[in-house]
Amino acid sequence: MKHEKILEDVGNYYTEKVKTFGATPKGVDWNSEESQQLRFEQLSKVIPDDEYFSILDYGCGYGSLYGWLAEKGKSFAYIGYDISEEMISEAKKRYGNGISISINDSPQIHLFQGKIPPSVTFEYIVASGIFNVKLDKTDKEWKAYITSTLRKMNKLSDKGFAFNILTKYSDKEFMKDNLYYADPAYWFNFCKKNFSKHVALLHDYPLYEFTILVKKY
């Protein structure tokens, strides 16, 4: 199955979510703001403390990571990308869309929908929740899609990237057919072999998922 069709289906899924629930955690298919922020904490561990950085939020939704980083007092340039035009519209309503990404003391933000130019790179990339909702795709199709996307994230990032996926160790009674539950050891091994010697697997926080950090420094 072509990945363009997967992106179209996933984009439509999240567009309906944000139309129904607005710019809220449920609008990006999370249960609560607390769980959303806990995910940000794990993903941001790929970035050293007290460092100015540029970050691509790959599947940014309504841009809540930007708000979280700004509240933490980070100095950064934020680029938010999402396949859903409705999501980007909500993000712009919430945070604006400053096009400056020059290095200075105040966070800069740029939001866009469409294709990422292949010649552009970012210091860090994070992807939260983009590998969870497989809809009617088979595990084989979805695994190929994840593999392709991770290779793209690796090429686009200079210093590292981080992502999360639902874990196969979730309680069976709560698992859903339209979601993808991954083997954390498989994706750790994949990243270790293909991207960097410095890979961390975080599976010690109270959510039914894991986070992988790929560091290139």
C-alpha positions in Angstrom: 0.0 0.0 0.0 1.3 3.4 -0.9 2.2 5.6 2.1 0.4 8.5 0.5 -2.9 6.7 1.1 -1.9 6.0 4.7 -1.2 9.7 5.2 -4.5 10.7 3.7 -6.5 8.3 5.9 -4.6 9.3 9.0 -5.0 13.0 8.2 -8.8 12.5 7.8 -8.9 10.7 11.1 -7.3 13.5 13.0 -9.1 16.2 11.2 -12.4 14.7 12.4 -11.0 14.5 15.9 -10.0 18.1 16.1 -13.3 19.2 14.5 -15.1 17.2 17.2 -13.1 18.1 20.3 -11.2 21.3 19.2 -7.7 22.2 20.3 -7.7 19.9 23.3 -5.8 16.6 24.2 -8.9 14.7 22.9 -8.6 16.6 19.7 -5.3 14.8 19.0 -6.6 11.5 20.5 -5.1 11.7 23.9 -7.0 11.0 27.1 -5.8 14.0 29.2 -3.4 17.0 29.4 -1.4 15.2 32.1 -0.6 12.2 29.8 0.2 14.6 27.0 2.7 16.5 29.1 4.2 13.3 30.4 4.9 12.3 26.8 6.6 15.6 26.1 8.8 15.1 29.1 10.0 11.7 27.7 10.5 13.0 24.2 12.4 16.1 25.2 15.1 14.0 26.9 16.7 13.7 23.5 17.7 17.4 23.9 20.5 18.4 26.3 19.6 21.0 28.9 20.4 24.7 28.5 21.0 24.5 24.8 19.4 26.6 22.1 17.9 24.3 19.5 15.7 24.0 16.5 13.0 21.4 16.7 10.6 19.9 14.1 7.4 18.6 15.7 6.5 15.9 13.2 2.8 15.6 13.5 2.4 18.7 15.7 -1.4 18.7 16.0 -2.4 22.1 17.4 1.1 22.9 18.5 0.9 22.0 22.2 4.5 21.0 22.4 5.4 24.6 21.5 3.5 25.9 24.5 5.0 23.3 26.8 8.6 24.1 25.8 7.9 27.8 26.1 6.5 27.4 29.6 9.7 25.5 30.5 11.7 28.6 29.6 13.5 26.9 26.7 15.3 28.9 24.0 14.4 27.3 20.7 13.0 27.6 17.2 9.9 25.5 16.7 8.7 24.2 13.4 5.4 22.4 13.5 4.3 20.1 10.7 1.1 18.2 10.3 -0.8 16.5 7.5 -4.1 17.9 8.7 -4.8 21.4 7.5 -7.4 21.7 10.2 -4.8 21.0 12.9 -2.4 23.6 11.5 -5.3 26.1 11.4 -6.0 25.4 15.1 -2.3 25.8 15.9 -2.1 29.1 14.2 -5.1 30.4 16.1 -3.5 29.3 19.3 0.1 30.4 18.8 0.4 32.5 15.7 2.9 31.8 13.0 6.1 33.8 13.2 8.2 33.0 10.2 11.5 34.0 11.7 13.7 31.1 12.8 16.8 33.2 13.6 18.8 32.4 16.8 17.8 34.6 19.6 16.5 34.4 23.2 12.8 34.2 22.3 11.1 31.1 21.0 10.3 31.3 17.3 7.4 29.4 15.7 6.6 28.3 12.1 3.7 26.1 11.3 3.0 24.4 8.0 1.0 21.6 6.2 2.2 19.9 3.1 5.6 18.4 2.2 8.8 19.0 4.0 11.5 20.2 1.7 14.2 17.5 1.3 17.1 20.0 1.6 16.0 21.3 5.0 17.3 19.8 8.2 16.6 20.4 11.9 18.7 19.8 15.0 16.0 17.7 16.6 12.8 16.0 15.6 10.1 14.6 17.9 7.0 12.6 16.9 4.3 12.0 19.5 1.5 9.6 18.7 1.9 9.5 14.9 2.5 5.7 14.9 -0.4 4.6 17.0 -3.5 4.8 14.8 -3.2 2.3 12.0 -7.0 2.2 11.2 -7.7 -0.7 8.9 -4.0 -1.3 7.8 -2.3 -4.6 8.5 0.6 -4.7 10.9 2.9 -5.4 8.0 1.8 -2.3 6.1 2.0 -0.2 9.2 5.4 -1.5 10.1 6.7 -0.6 6.6 5.2 2.9 7.0 7.0 3.4 10.4 10.2 2.2 8.9 10.0 4.7 6.0 9.1 7.5 8.3 11.9 6.9 10.7 14.4 6.8 7.9 13.0 10.2 6.8 13.3 11.6 10.3 16.9 10.4 10.5 17.8 12.2 7.3 16.0 15.4 8.5 17.7 15.6 11.9 21.2 16.7 12.6 21.5 15.9 16.3 18.8 13.4 17.1 15.2 12.5 17.1 12.6 10.9 19.4 9.3 9.1 18.9 6.8 7.0 20.9 4.6 4.0 20.1 2.0 2.0 22.0 3.5 -1.1 23.6 2.7 -4.7 23.0 2.8 -5.1 26.8 -0.5 -3.2 27.1 -3.3 -4.9 29.0 -5.1 -7.2 26.5 -8.6 -6.1 27.6 -7.9 -2.5 26.6 -6.2 -3.1 23.2 -8.1 -2.0 20.1 -8.0 -3.4 16.6 -7.4 0.0 14.9 -4.3 0.7 17.0 -0.7 -0.5 16.5 1.0 -2.1 19.5 4.8 -2.5 18.9 7.6 -4.6 20.2 9.9 -2.1 21.9 12.9 -4.4 21.5 12.4 -4.6 17.8 12.4 -0.8 17.3 15.3 -0.3 19.7 17.3 -2.8 17.7 16.3 -1.2 14.4 17.4 2.3 15.5 20.6 1.0 17.0 21.6 -0.8 13.8 20.5 1.9 11.3 20.8 5.3 12.9 23.1 5.7 15.9 25.1 3.9 18.6 23.5 6.2 21.1 19.9 5.0 21.5 17.7 4.9 24.6 14.5 3.0 25.2 12.2 4.5 27.8 9.6 2.2 29.1 9.5 3.1 32.8 6.7 5.7 32.8 3.0 5.0 33.6 1.5 5.0 30.1 0.9 2.0 27.7 3.7 3.1 25.4 7.4 3.5 25.1 9.7 6.3 23.8 12.9 5.9 21.9 15.6 8.5 21.8 18.1 8.5 19.0 21.1 10.7 19.8 23.8 11.7 17.2 26.0 13.6 19.6 
